Amino acid sequence: MVFDVAIVGAGPAGSACALALAQEAPGIAARTVIIEKARHPREKYCAGAVSAWGVRLLEDLGVGVTVPHVPIEGVRVRYGDRVAAARQRGLGVVLRRHELDAALARSARSAVAEMREEERVIGLAREGELFRIETTRSSLRARVVVAADGAGSAVRRLAGFREPRRKAHLYVLETPPGAGEEPDGLMTFDLTCVAAGVEGYYWDFPTVIDGEPAYSRGIYHLNSRPPAVRPAPALKEVLRSFLAHRGWDLDRLRLKAFAERGWAGAAEIARPGVLLAGEAAGVDPITGEGIAHALAFGVIAARTVADGFARGDLAFAQYLRRVRRATVGRHLGQAALLAPHVYGTRAVRWASFLVSDPTALEAGVLWYRGERLGAWRKARLVTRAVRHLLFGSSLWRLDSGGPRRRAIGP
Ligand SMILES: Cc1cc2nc3c(=O)[nH]c(=O)nc-3n(C[C@H](O)[C@H](O)[C@H](O)COP(=O)(O)OP(=O)(O)OC[C@H]3O[C@@H](n4cnc5c(N)ncnc54)[C@H](O)[C@@H]3O)c2cc1C
């Protein structure tokens, strides 16, 4: 069995790659195989927030958002007892991943020669111009391998790419709305936990489960520094206190822990014949977001592959440059640059800036949508951020102890 392309993983990155290949180079798509270790609809724990940018990508791929979802109509940010909200229609959707991924995979299946489910890739070896790919059920050969196999990417490891030293940590769960909690279409990011040493946020996202309103809740921690530099926060205990504040007892809920690979600015994402796409390459280190990014990576990987075959050059030396020039690369690059600052020693002041200055939240919303901020807005934002970080605001008293851990009250 010899294929032109083997796409490993049928999540958003893999399915988007298959669909974009069918659009860009149908001949190559007809000689492409997708290998997926699970069978759709497969379980996928995720908060399921897809920004407007991701929704546009789904539409461009001819899939759109056909699964049950809640439209996002704005963002609410909390820090201590301060709350700021920005309403904006069409900010994105919250959906359930097993439903989205199954719909995407269904379309992807008909776009390529073959989709093999319940086959896990366990081996990869170069044989001249080809790769020999071993799965738990079979062996096949391909000229190009697209690693779209997510956070634990086996292909990434088998192809010899270096892993980042540290991965982000998340806990996620779902509940019905709490007493008195009216879903209002806003996604809530609670940054109060940065005062407890969490490099991230607690979230409440409205979602829909079997037609009933529900909430995805959880906590994200970038985990950028070794414990010797900064003691790790007791993430589960911080989550417990936030849930308790909302009337939920963590011990009675089904909780799942996950790791995420954050995007590193100078990352290696291609080798001759191999491309990393989606979370195999990296996600937004500030938010932990990666669905829109995975879709975008899939499309760029497909274009790079099509181009490579057309030029007879499968070294893919231009892939990183293509990614960096696109919205996804700009977004990830900015996030990688900003993350050490917003979650660094001045994390508390950044959080207070976001809730106290409307310019900051407005820019955050635009950024979430994948839009450019423009020179004027950027200059204004930087000036106000510097002023806030240096001279503070009335919230200064909250962080007078610096970034050390403190008791938190969500
Ligand atoms: C708790 C949590 C909450 C999140 N919330 C959000 C959110 O609200 N919004 C957002 O944008 N992002 C969110 N993310 C990130 C998002 O889930 C990922 O970035 C996204 O799934 C990446 O897509 P992908 O296609 O690269 O990888 P995946 O979706 O992980 O897909 C990889 C696929 O590869 C398959 N696979 C893995 N190994 C093999 C193998 N060896 N052989 C064959 N197949 C294999 C897997 O079964 C899977 O189907 C969240 C992540 C977590 C953990």
The ligand as a MOL file (V3000), in Angstrom:
LIG
                    3D

  0  0  0     0  0            999 V3000
M  V30 BEGIN CTAB
M  V30 COUNTS 53 58 0 0 0
M  V30 BEGIN ATOM
M  V30 1 C -9.5070 20.4580 28.6510 0
M  V30 2 C -9.2800 21.1540 27.3420 0
M  V30 3 C -10.0830 22.2100 26.9720 0
M  V30 4 C -9.8810 22.8510 25.7390 0
M  V30 5 N -10.7140 23.8510 25.3820 0
M  V30 6 C -10.5580 24.4670 24.1760 0
M  V30 7 C -11.4660 25.4620 23.7360 0
M  V30 8 O -12.4520 25.7820 24.4010 0
M  V30 9 N -11.2410 26.0620 22.5430 0
M  V30 10 C -10.1760 25.7140 21.7570 0
M  V30 11 O -10.0110 26.2890 20.6730 0
M  V30 12 N -9.3040 24.7560 22.1480 0
M  V30 13 C -9.4810 24.1130 23.3170 0
M  V30 14 N -8.6150 23.1220 23.6870 0
M  V30 15 C -7.5330 22.7510 22.7790 0
M  V30 16 C -8.0710 21.8590 21.6610 0
M  V30 17 O -8.7930 20.7890 22.2040 0
M  V30 18 C -6.9120 21.3070 20.8300 0
M  V30 19 O -6.0080 22.3240 20.5370 0
M  V30 20 C -7.4250 20.6960 19.5260 0
M  V30 21 O -8.1590 19.5380 19.7870 0
M  V30 22 C -6.2680 20.3490 18.6120 0
M  V30 23 O -6.7770 19.6880 17.4680 0
M  V30 24 P -5.8690 18.6010 16.7300 0
M  V30 25 O -6.6450 18.1600 15.5460 0
M  V30 26 O -4.5080 19.1390 16.5440 0
M  V30 27 O -5.7050 17.4160 17.7930 0
M  V30 28 P -6.8270 16.4770 18.4130 0
M  V30 29 O -8.1250 17.1240 18.4240 0
M  V30 30 O -6.2580 16.0020 19.7080 0
M  V30 31 O -6.9120 15.2780 17.3940 0
M  V30 32 C -5.8590 14.3370 17.2920 0
M  V30 33 C -6.4300 13.0410 16.7480 0
M  V30 34 O -5.3740 12.1240 16.5530 0
M  V30 35 C -5.7340 10.8550 17.0260 0
M  V30 36 N -4.4880 10.1690 17.3850 0
M  V30 37 C -3.6770 10.4410 18.4380 0
M  V30 38 N -2.6040 9.6320 18.4220 0
M  V30 39 C -2.7550 8.8370 17.3370 0
M  V30 40 C -1.9610 7.7840 16.8000 0
M  V30 41 N -0.7960 7.3960 17.3630 0
M  V30 42 N -2.4070 7.1410 15.6790 0
M  V30 43 C -3.5720 7.5280 15.0830 0
M  V30 44 N -4.3470 8.5240 15.5630 0
M  V30 45 C -3.9410 9.1740 16.6710 0
M  V30 46 C -6.6440 11.1470 18.2020 0
M  V30 47 O -7.5120 10.0600 18.4830 0
M  V30 48 C -7.4090 12.3880 17.7140 0
M  V30 49 O -8.5930 12.0490 17.0480 0
M  V30 50 C -8.8160 22.4500 24.9010 0
M  V30 51 C -7.9850 21.3850 25.2780 0
M  V30 52 C -8.2210 20.7410 26.4830 0
M  V30 53 C -7.3290 19.5790 26.8600 0
M  V30 END ATOM
M  V30 BEGIN BOND
M  V30 1 1 1 2
M  V30 2 1 2 3
M  V30 3 2 2 52
M  V30 4 2 3 4
M  V30 5 1 4 5
M  V30 6 1 4 50
M  V30 7 2 5 6
M  V30 8 1 6 7
M  V30 9 1 6 13
M  V30 10 2 7 8
M  V30 11 1 7 9
M  V30 12 1 9 10
M  V30 13 2 10 11
M  V30 14 1 10 12
M  V30 15 2 12 13
M  V30 16 1 13 14
M  V30 17 1 14 15
M  V30 18 1 14 50
M  V30 19 1 15 16
M  V30 20 1 16 17
M  V30 21 1 16 18
M  V30 22 1 18 19
M  V30 23 1 18 20
M  V30 24 1 20 21
M  V30 25 1 20 22
M  V30 26 1 22 23
M  V30 27 1 23 24
M  V30 28 2 24 25
M  V30 29 1 24 26
M  V30 30 1 24 27
M  V30 31 1 27 28
M  V30 32 2 28 29
M  V30 33 1 28 30
M  V30 34 1 28 31
M  V30 35 1 31 32
M  V30 36 1 32 33
M  V30 37 1 33 34
M  V30 38 1 33 48
M  V30 39 1 34 35
M  V30 40 1 35 36
M  V30 41 1 35 46
M  V30 42 1 36 37
M  V30 43 1 36 45
M  V30 44 2 37 38
M  V30 45 1 38 39
M  V30 46 1 39 40
M  V30 47 2 39 45
M  V30 48 1 40 41
M  V30 49 2 40 42
M  V30 50 1 42 43
M  V30 51 2 43 44
M  V30 52 1 44 45
M  V30 53 1 46 47
M  V30 54 1 46 48
M  V30 55 1 48 49
M  V30 56 2 50 51
M  V30 57 1 51 52
M  V30 58 1 52 53
M  V30 END BOND
M  V30 END CTAB
M  END
